[in-house]
Every structure is written in C-alpha cells, then in structure tokens.
C-alpha cells in the first residue's frame, strides 16, 4: 500500500480548465505545493507564473501540447514545445493526432510524436491517446507508435473528451509497451481508490485535479484510519 508520500510522488496536479482565473490558478498551485505532488500540469500561458510561484517547493512544472484535440500541425506542436521549455517547463504532455490514429495513418502519428520528442531535447514527453475516442486496437496501436516515436510515457486522456482513464485501458497500454515506456492514467482519477486501482493496473503517474482529496485519504489511511471514498468535483 503506498504511503501519502509515495502517492504524492506519482501525481501531476492538473490545472487546465480554460475558465480558471489567475486567482484560481494560484490556489491550485498552492495545493500542489502544500501536498508535495510530483508536478503540476498547467496551461502553456501559465508556465512562467507557475515556475515562479513554485520556486523552492520541489514541485515541477509541466504543460500540454496540441491540447486538447491534437489536431494542430506538427510544426505548431514543435514550436509550442520549444516555447514551453524556454518558459521553464520540465515535462510536456502532447495530444496525439487522434484523427490520423483512427485513420490508420501510422507514419503521420509517429512522425508527429518523434518531432515533439526531438524538440523536447531530453525532457520527458508523454503522449495522450484520448482512449475514450478509440477502440482497443487503436489504443494498442497508438501505444506502439508512442514507443516507436521515442516518447517516455503513453497517457490515457485529456479529461476533456467525455471519458477518462479505465483500469482495462491502463492494463492494455501497459501490456503493449516495453519497460522503457511508462503509463500515465488521467481523466476521472478523483479518489484514493481510483488512484490505487490505476497504479495496480500498471500506471506510474496520475493526472488529476483531485490531489488534495486523494492525498487526504492517503493520510488518513497512513494514520490507521479508513479512506472515506470522497471524490473531487473537478473534471480532470
């Protein structure tokens, strides 16, 4: 059973809703710092501010590329990646070209991934497949293409497509890729039980806006109590 500290080390705290004000973002950044999560995943325009506000906390700043639909051009994704890193991002989560993947245009998909990986210059790249829009064959193929493109993680979801991570999809992704590629579960991971289920299925990173709820339950369990089953009200 992971401790609160162990669980925090798996969490990318999501701060991605388009309607968030600066005050909203600051409140979420402070939650991330308070609970000592691994990183935040912020909107690209929020990177410099997040880096400044989290300085000295040990919490990394990540961002999203081609978010949330994945349909921007490869050149745009490359430019966005370079700007994100220049602004201080440590990791990037890119959305796969979903239409190309569903069309069977594997060369387009892998070239898109590879270009972002190259632009990231050794920084961690996660590839979001948007599993809610894919069948199992497409998830499996997308996972293989993620590995072929040199990315570090294959990730389930943006949290903005009407569905999120499932245990079955995480297990499928984990079976498909080799040990050199990790799996991130995101979208709908809102409780301590959700987090444990995704980790048990093979995920090593969790994307969630419910960090305080999840880690609060972990703290109660560490202290000998029972998880409450509370869930976060966020959409990610």
C-alpha contacts under 8 A as a table, 3 or more apart, distances in Angstrom:
res1	aa1	res2	aa2	distance
2	X	5	X	7.81
2	X	6	X	5.46
2	X	7	X	5.92
3	X	6	X	5.02
3	X	7	X	6.09
3	X	218	X	6.51
3	X	219	X	7.62
3	X	222	X	6.32
4	X	7	X	5.15
4	X	8	X	6.07
4	X	215	X	5.82
4	X	218	X	4.95
4	X	219	X	5.55
4	X	222	X	7.01
5	X	8	X	5.12
5	X	9	X	6.38
5	X	36	X	7.88
6	X	9	X	5.30
6	X	10	X	7.07
7	X	10	X	5.40
7	X	11	X	6.93
7	X	215	X	7.24
7	X	218	X	7.81
8	X	11	X	5.39
8	X	35	X	7.11
8	X	36	X	6.27
8	X	37	X	4.50
8	X	38	X	6.24
8	X	211	X	7.97
8	X	215	X	6.87
9	X	36	X	7.68
9	X	37	X	5.60
9	X	38	X	4.72
10	X	37	X	7.26
10	X	38	X	6.11
10	X	204	X	6.22
10	X	205	X	4.59
10	X	206	X	5.83
11	X	37	X	5.51
11	X	38	X	5.45
11	X	39	X	6.61
11	X	205	X	5.86
11	X	206	X	4.84
11	X	207	X	6.02
11	X	208	X	7.13
11	X	211	X	7.30
12	X	37	X	6.76
12	X	38	X	5.96
12	X	39	X	4.68
12	X	40	X	5.04
12	X	41	X	6.00
12	X	205	X	7.11
12	X	206	X	5.99
12	X	207	X	4.89
12	X	208	X	6.57
13	X	32	X	6.45
13	X	37	X	6.99
13	X	38	X	7.96
13	X	39	X	6.13
13	X	40	X	4.44
13	X	41	X	5.89
13	X	207	X	6.08
13	X	208	X	5.41
13	X	209	X	5.56
13	X	210	X	7.67
13	X	211	X	6.34
14	X	40	X	5.88
14	X	41	X	4.86
14	X	42	X	6.43
14	X	207	X	6.16
14	X	208	X	5.34
14	X	209	X	4.87
14	X	236	X	6.94
15	X	25	X	6.72
15	X	28	X	6.76
15	X	40	X	6.99
15	X	41	X	5.91
15	X	42	X	4.91
15	X	43	X	6.96
15	X	209	X	6.80
16	X	20	X	7.77
16	X	41	X	7.15
16	X	42	X	5.50
16	X	43	X	5.42
17	X	20	X	5.83
20	X	23	X	7.87
20	X	24	X	5.46
20	X	25	X	6.28
21	X	24	X	4.99
21	X	25	X	6.22
22	X	25	X	5.00
22	X	26	X	6.08
23	X	26	X	5.07
23	X	27	X	6.24
24	X	27	X	5.18
24	X	28	X	6.41
25	X	28	X	5.15
25	X	29	X	6.12
26	X	29	X	5.01
26	X	30	X	6.11
26	X	53	X	8.00
27	X	30	X	5.15
27	X	31	X	6.34
28	X	31	X	4.98
28	X	32	X	6.30
29	X	32	X	5.08
29	X	33	X	6.30
29	X	40	X	7.35
29	X	50	X	7.06
29	X	53	X	7.56
29	X	54	X	7.19
30	X	33	X	5.03
30	X	34	X	5.97
31	X	34	X	5.03
31	X	35	X	6.18
31	X	211	X	7.98
31	X	212	X	6.97
32	X	35	X	5.45
32	X	36	X	5.93
32	X	37	X	5.63
32	X	39	X	7.49
32	X	40	X	6.84
32	X	59	X	7.35
32	X	211	X	7.55
33	X	36	X	5.08
33	X	37	X	6.89
33	X	54	X	6.94
33	X	57	X	6.08
33	X	58	X	7.99
33	X	59	X	6.49
35	X	211	X	7.76
35	X	212	X	6.95
35	X	215	X	7.33
36	X	57	X	7.70
36	X	58	X	7.54
36	X	59	X	6.61
37	X	40	X	7.64
37	X	59	X	6.34
37	X	211	X	7.84
38	X	58	X	7.90
38	X	59	X	5.57
38	X	60	X	6.37
39	X	59	X	4.94
39	X	60	X	4.32
39	X	61	X	5.50
39	X	62	X	6.66
40	X	59	X	7.08
40	X	60	X	6.35
40	X	61	X	5.13
40	X	62	X	5.84
40	X	63	X	7.87
41	X	61	X	6.20
41	X	62	X	4.55
41	X	63	X	4.81
41	X	64	X	7.13
42	X	46	X	6.13
42	X	47	X	6.52
42	X	50	X	7.75
42	X	61	X	7.29
42	X	62	X	6.32
42	X	63	X	4.98
42	X	64	X	7.16
43	X	46	X	5.37
43	X	47	X	6.91
43	X	63	X	5.91
43	X	64	X	6.53
44	X	47	X	5.55
44	X	63	X	5.77
44	X	64	X	6.57
44	X	65	X	7.86
44	X	84	X	6.46
45	X	48	X	7.48
46	X	49	X	5.54
46	X	50	X	6.04
47	X	50	X	5.11
47	X	51	X	6.07
47	X	61	X	7.07
47	X	62	X	7.75
47	X	63	X	7.30
47	X	84	X	7.13
47	X	87	X	6.17
47	X	88	X	6.67
47	X	89	X	6.48
48	X	51	X	5.19
48	X	52	X	6.28
48	X	87	X	5.45
48	X	88	X	6.47
49	X	52	X	5.13
49	X	53	X	6.09
50	X	53	X	5.14
50	X	54	X	5.92
50	X	61	X	6.84
51	X	54	X	5.37
51	X	55	X	5.98
51	X	60	X	7.86
51	X	61	X	6.32
51	X	88	X	6.45
51	X	89	X	7.69
52	X	55	X	5.32
54	X	57	X	5.48
54	X	58	X	7.48
54	X	59	X	6.44
54	X	60	X	7.84
55	X	58	X	7.29
55	X	59	X	7.95
60	X	89	X	7.76
60	X	90	X	6.45
61	X	88	X	7.42
61	X	89	X	5.24
61	X	90	X	5.75
61	X	91	X	7.04
62	X	89	X	5.07
62	X	90	X	5.52
62	X	91	X	4.57
62	X	92	X	5.58
62	X	93	X	7.58
63	X	84	X	7.28
63	X	89	X	6.60
63	X	91	X	6.58
63	X	92	X	5.08
63	X	93	X	6.18
64	X	67	X	5.87
64	X	92	X	5.56
64	X	93	X	4.66
64	X	94	X	5.64
64	X	95	X	7.73
65	X	70	X	7.84
65	X	77	X	6.05
65	X	80	X	6.45
65	X	81	X	6.60
65	X	92	X	6.64
65	X	93	X	5.95
65	X	94	X	4.36
65	X	95	X	6.36
66	X	69	X	6.55
66	X	70	X	4.71
66	X	71	X	6.71
66	X	72	X	5.74
66	X	76	X	7.88
66	X	77	X	5.85
66	X	80	X	7.97
66	X	94	X	5.97
66	X	95	X	5.59
67	X	70	X	5.84
67	X	94	X	6.97
67	X	95	X	5.94
67	X	158	X	7.73
68	X	95	X	6.57
68	X	158	X	6.20
68	X	160	X	6.95
69	X	72	X	7.87
69	X	95	X	6.62
69	X	97	X	7.58
69	X	98	X	7.32
70	X	94	X	7.40
70	X	95	X	4.48
70	X	96	X	5.20
70	X	97	X	4.70
70	X	98	X	6.26
71	X	96	X	7.91
71	X	97	X	5.44
71	X	98	X	7.24
71	X	99	X	7.64
72	X	76	X	6.19
72	X	77	X	6.69
72	X	97	X	7.99
73	X	76	X	5.14
73	X	77	X	6.35
74	X	77	X	5.01
74	X	78	X	6.12
74	X	112	X	5.45
74	X	115	X	7.14
74	X	116	X	7.78
75	X	78	X	5.09
75	X	79	X	6.19
76	X	79	X	5.08
76	X	80	X	6.01
77	X	80	X	5.01
77	X	81	X	6.04
77	X	94	X	7.96
77	X	116	X	6.66
78	X	81	X	5.07
78	X	82	X	6.25
78	X	115	X	6.57
78	X	116	X	5.34
78	X	119	X	5.91
79	X	82	X	5.19
79	X	83	X	6.19
80	X	83	X	5.17
80	X	84	X	6.05
81	X	84	X	5.06
81	X	85	X	6.29
81	X	92	X	7.20
81	X	116	X	6.76
81	X	119	X	6.47
81	X	120	X	6.41
82	X	85	X	5.29
82	X	86	X	6.17
82	X	119	X	6.18
82	X	120	X	6.79
83	X	86	X	4.96
83	X	87	X	6.10
84	X	87	X	5.09
84	X	88	X	6.46
84	X	89	X	5.49
84	X	92	X	7.96
85	X	88	X	5.06
85	X	89	X	4.77
85	X	90	X	6.70
85	X	120	X	7.37
86	X	89	X	7.34
89	X	92	X	7.28
90	X	123	X	6.31
90	X	124	X	7.20
91	X	123	X	5.78
91	X	124	X	4.83
91	X	125	X	6.07
91	X	126	X	7.92
92	X	120	X	7.92
92	X	123	X	7.74
92	X	124	X	6.44
92	X	125	X	5.13
92	X	126	X	6.29
93	X	125	X	5.87
93	X	126	X	4.54
93	X	127	X	5.82
93	X	128	X	6.68
94	X	116	X	7.96
94	X	125	X	7.23
94	X	126	X	6.13
94	X	127	X	5.07
94	X	128	X	5.92
95	X	98	X	7.73
95	X	127	X	5.82
95	X	128	X	4.61
95	X	129	X	6.49
95	X	130	X	7.71
95	X	158	X	7.82
96	X	101	X	7.71
96	X	109	X	6.89
96	X	112	X	7.74
96	X	113	X	7.26
96	X	127	X	6.16
96	X	128	X	5.78
96	X	129	X	5.63
96	X	130	X	7.96
97	X	100	X	5.40
97	X	101	X	6.28
97	X	109	X	6.18
97	X	112	X	7.68
98	X	101	X	5.09
98	X	102	X	6.17
98	X	129	X	7.00
98	X	130	X	7.45
99	X	102	X	5.11
99	X	103	X	6.02
100	X	103	X	4.94
100	X	104	X	6.27
100	X	105	X	5.12
100	X	106	X	7.26
100	X	108	X	6.74
100	X	109	X	6.35
101	X	104	X	5.29
101	X	105	X	5.87
101	X	106	X	6.36
101	X	109	X	6.27
101	X	138	X	7.00
101	X	142	X	6.79
102	X	105	X	7.67
102	X	134	X	7.26
102	X	138	X	6.62
105	X	108	X	5.48
105	X	109	X	6.49
106	X	109	X	5.06
106	X	110	X	6.13
106	X	145	X	7.20
107	X	110	X	5.29
107	X	111	X	5.94
108	X	111	X	5.29
108	X	112	X	6.10
109	X	112	X	5.20
109	X	113	X	6.36
109	X	145	X	7.07
110	X	113	X	5.09
110	X	114	X	6.00
110	X	145	X	5.48
110	X	146	X	6.80
110	X	148	X	6.72
110	X	149	X	5.15
111	X	114	X	5.05
111	X	115	X	6.07
111	X	149	X	6.89
112	X	115	X	5.34
112	X	116	X	6.61
113	X	116	X	5.35
113	X	117	X	6.23
113	X	127	X	7.54
113	X	146	X	6.79
113	X	149	X	5.30
113	X	150	X	7.60
113	X	151	X	7.20
114	X	117	X	4.98
114	X	118	X	6.10
114	X	149	X	4.45
114	X	150	X	6.24
114	X	151	X	7.50
115	X	118	X	5.16
115	X	119	X	6.17
116	X	119	X	4.95
116	X	120	X	6.05
116	X	125	X	7.82
117	X	120	X	5.07
117	X	121	X	6.83
117	X	122	X	7.49
117	X	123	X	7.99
117	X	125	X	6.28
117	X	149	X	7.42
117	X	150	X	6.56
117	X	151	X	6.17
118	X	121	X	5.48
118	X	122	X	7.61
120	X	123	X	5.25
120	X	124	X	7.41
120	X	125	X	7.23
124	X	151	X	7.49
124	X	152	X	6.00
124	X	153	X	7.97
125	X	151	X	5.32
125	X	152	X	5.45
125	X	153	X	6.50
126	X	151	X	6.15
126	X	152	X	5.87
126	X	153	X	4.40
126	X	154	X	5.63
126	X	155	X	6.32
126	X	184	X	7.94
127	X	146	X	6.53
127	X	151	X	6.92
127	X	153	X	6.19
127	X	154	X	4.92
127	X	155	X	5.57
128	X	154	X	6.24
128	X	155	X	4.52
128	X	156	X	5.69
128	X	157	X	5.68
128	X	158	X	6.79
129	X	139	X	7.07
129	X	142	X	6.65
129	X	143	X	7.89
129	X	154	X	7.29
129	X	155	X	6.19
129	X	156	X	5.60
129	X	157	X	6.21
130	X	133	X	5.92
130	X	134	X	7.06
130	X	155	X	7.91
130	X	156	X	5.60
130	X	157	X	4.29
130	X	158	X	6.28
130	X	161	X	7.31
130	X	164	X	7.81
131	X	134	X	5.05
131	X	135	X	7.47
131	X	139	X	6.42
131	X	156	X	5.49
131	X	157	X	6.02
131	X	163	X	7.90
131	X	164	X	7.25
131	X	165	X	7.42
131	X	169	X	7.38
132	X	157	X	7.40
132	X	161	X	6.90
132	X	162	X	7.16
132	X	163	X	5.17
132	X	164	X	6.37
133	X	161	X	7.60
134	X	137	X	7.91
134	X	138	X	5.63
134	X	139	X	6.11
135	X	138	X	5.33
135	X	139	X	6.24
136	X	139	X	5.00
136	X	140	X	6.07
136	X	169	X	7.78
136	X	172	X	7.89
137	X	140	X	5.14
137	X	141	X	6.06
138	X	141	X	5.01
138	X	142	X	5.81
139	X	142	X	5.04
139	X	143	X	6.07
139	X	169	X	7.76
139	X	172	X	7.84
139	X	173	X	7.12
140	X	143	X	5.14
140	X	144	X	6.37
140	X	172	X	6.89
140	X	173	X	6.36
140	X	176	X	6.16
141	X	144	X	5.08
141	X	145	X	6.16
142	X	145	X	5.02
142	X	146	X	6.07
143	X	146	X	5.04
143	X	147	X	6.41
143	X	154	X	6.20
143	X	173	X	6.12
143	X	176	X	6.54
143	X	177	X	6.34
144	X	147	X	5.15
144	X	148	X	6.17
144	X	176	X	6.67
144	X	177	X	6.17
145	X	148	X	4.82
145	X	149	X	6.00
146	X	149	X	5.17
146	X	150	X	6.61
146	X	151	X	5.79
146	X	153	X	7.74
146	X	154	X	6.39
147	X	150	X	5.30
147	X	151	X	5.85
147	X	152	X	7.57
147	X	154	X	7.95
147	X	177	X	6.63
147	X	178	X	7.87
147	X	181	X	6.60
148	X	151	X	7.76
151	X	154	X	7.51
151	X	181	X	7.25
152	X	180	X	7.22
152	X	181	X	5.12
152	X	182	X	6.28
153	X	181	X	5.26
153	X	182	X	4.55
153	X	183	X	5.31
153	X	184	X	6.54
154	X	173	X	7.45
154	X	181	X	7.08
154	X	182	X	6.41
154	X	183	X	5.07
154	X	184	X	6.25
155	X	183	X	5.73
155	X	184	X	4.51
155	X	185	X	5.90
155	X	186	X	7.08
156	X	164	X	6.95
156	X	165	X	5.62
156	X	169	X	7.55
156	X	170	X	7.26
156	X	183	X	7.99
156	X	184	X	6.51
156	X	185	X	5.43
156	X	186	X	5.95
156	X	187	X	7.65
157	X	160	X	7.80
157	X	161	X	7.79
157	X	163	X	7.68
157	X	164	X	5.49
157	X	165	X	6.37
157	X	185	X	7.29
157	X	186	X	5.50
157	X	187	X	5.69
158	X	161	X	6.88
158	X	164	X	7.45
158	X	186	X	6.91
158	X	187	X	6.30
158	X	236	X	7.46
159	X	162	X	7.12
159	X	163	X	6.58
159	X	164	X	5.63
159	X	186	X	6.76
159	X	187	X	4.17
159	X	188	X	7.01
159	X	235	X	6.50
159	X	236	X	4.68
160	X	163	X	7.39
160	X	187	X	7.87
160	X	235	X	7.60
160	X	236	X	7.33
161	X	164	X	7.67
163	X	187	X	6.91
163	X	188	X	7.49
164	X	186	X	6.30
164	X	187	X	3.98
164	X	188	X	5.25
164	X	189	X	7.93
165	X	169	X	6.89
165	X	170	X	7.07
165	X	185	X	5.56
165	X	186	X	5.52
165	X	187	X	5.43
165	X	188	X	6.33
165	X	189	X	7.22
166	X	169	X	5.31
166	X	170	X	6.28
166	X	185	X	7.99
166	X	198	X	7.66
167	X	170	X	5.16
167	X	171	X	6.10
167	X	197	X	6.78
167	X	198	X	5.92
167	X	201	X	5.94
168	X	171	X	5.15
168	X	172	X	6.16
168	X	201	X	7.81
169	X	172	X	4.96
169	X	173	X	6.14
170	X	173	X	5.16
170	X	174	X	6.08
170	X	183	X	7.13
170	X	185	X	6.78
170	X	198	X	6.99
170	X	201	X	6.03
170	X	202	X	6.53
170	X	203	X	6.62
171	X	174	X	5.07
171	X	175	X	6.16
171	X	201	X	5.21
171	X	202	X	6.18
172	X	175	X	5.20
172	X	176	X	6.22
173	X	176	X	5.12
173	X	177	X	6.40
173	X	183	X	7.01
174	X	177	X	5.79
174	X	178	X	7.82
174	X	182	X	7.54
174	X	183	X	6.43
174	X	201	X	7.86
174	X	202	X	5.88
174	X	203	X	7.51
175	X	178	X	7.75
177	X	180	X	7.81
177	X	181	X	6.14
177	X	182	X	7.97
178	X	181	X	5.82
179	X	182	X	7.07
182	X	203	X	7.00
182	X	204	X	6.46
183	X	202	X	6.88
183	X	203	X	4.71
183	X	204	X	5.94
183	X	205	X	6.70
184	X	203	X	5.33
184	X	204	X	6.13
184	X	205	X	4.62
184	X	206	X	5.54
184	X	207	X	7.06
185	X	189	X	7.58
185	X	198	X	6.53
185	X	203	X	6.04
185	X	205	X	6.46
185	X	206	X	5.03
185	X	207	X	6.15
186	X	189	X	6.12
186	X	206	X	5.72
186	X	207	X	4.29
186	X	208	X	6.14
186	X	236	X	7.07
187	X	207	X	6.81
187	X	208	X	6.67
187	X	235	X	7.27
187	X	236	X	4.69
188	X	208	X	7.35
188	X	235	X	6.84
188	X	236	X	5.77
189	X	194	X	5.40
189	X	195	X	6.11
189	X	206	X	7.46
189	X	207	X	7.20
189	X	208	X	5.75
189	X	210	X	7.40
189	X	236	X	7.39
190	X	194	X	6.32
190	X	195	X	7.40
190	X	208	X	6.54
190	X	209	X	7.29
190	X	210	X	5.07
190	X	211	X	7.68
190	X	213	X	7.39
190	X	214	X	6.75
190	X	231	X	5.25
190	X	232	X	5.25
190	X	234	X	7.97
191	X	194	X	5.06
191	X	195	X	6.27
191	X	210	X	7.09
191	X	213	X	6.47
191	X	214	X	5.01
191	X	217	X	7.98
191	X	229	X	6.48
191	X	230	X	6.35
191	X	231	X	5.01
191	X	232	X	6.94
192	X	195	X	5.11
192	X	196	X	6.26
192	X	213	X	7.48
192	X	214	X	4.52
192	X	215	X	7.19
192	X	217	X	6.04
192	X	218	X	6.67
192	X	227	X	7.19
192	X	229	X	7.14
193	X	196	X	5.20
193	X	197	X	6.11
193	X	229	X	7.21
194	X	197	X	5.15
194	X	198	X	6.28
195	X	198	X	5.31
195	X	199	X	6.26
195	X	206	X	7.23
195	X	214	X	7.39
196	X	199	X	5.14
196	X	200	X	5.99
197	X	200	X	5.09
197	X	201	X	6.16
198	X	201	X	5.00
198	X	202	X	6.55
198	X	203	X	5.62
198	X	206	X	7.89
199	X	202	X	5.25
199	X	203	X	4.66
199	X	204	X	6.08
199	X	205	X	7.85
200	X	203	X	7.17
203	X	206	X	7.22
207	X	236	X	7.52
208	X	211	X	6.28
208	X	236	X	5.57
209	X	232	X	7.41
209	X	234	X	6.07
209	X	235	X	7.56
209	X	236	X	5.62
210	X	213	X	5.41
210	X	214	X	6.16
210	X	231	X	7.37
210	X	232	X	4.97
210	X	233	X	7.73
210	X	234	X	6.89
211	X	214	X	5.15
211	X	215	X	5.88
212	X	215	X	5.28
212	X	216	X	5.66
213	X	216	X	5.08
213	X	217	X	6.26
213	X	230	X	6.95
213	X	231	X	6.61
213	X	232	X	6.27
214	X	217	X	5.34
214	X	218	X	6.34
214	X	231	X	7.95
215	X	218	X	4.76
215	X	219	X	6.06
216	X	219	X	5.07
216	X	220	X	6.42
217	X	220	X	5.11
217	X	221	X	6.27
217	X	226	X	7.69
217	X	227	X	5.05
217	X	228	X	6.67
217	X	229	X	7.94
218	X	221	X	5.06
218	X	222	X	6.09
218	X	227	X	7.15
219	X	222	X	5.00
219	X	223	X	6.26
220	X	223	X	5.09
220	X	224	X	6.48
220	X	225	X	5.04
220	X	226	X	6.36
220	X	227	X	6.54
221	X	224	X	5.06
221	X	225	X	4.70
221	X	226	X	5.41
221	X	227	X	6.11
222	X	225	X	7.15
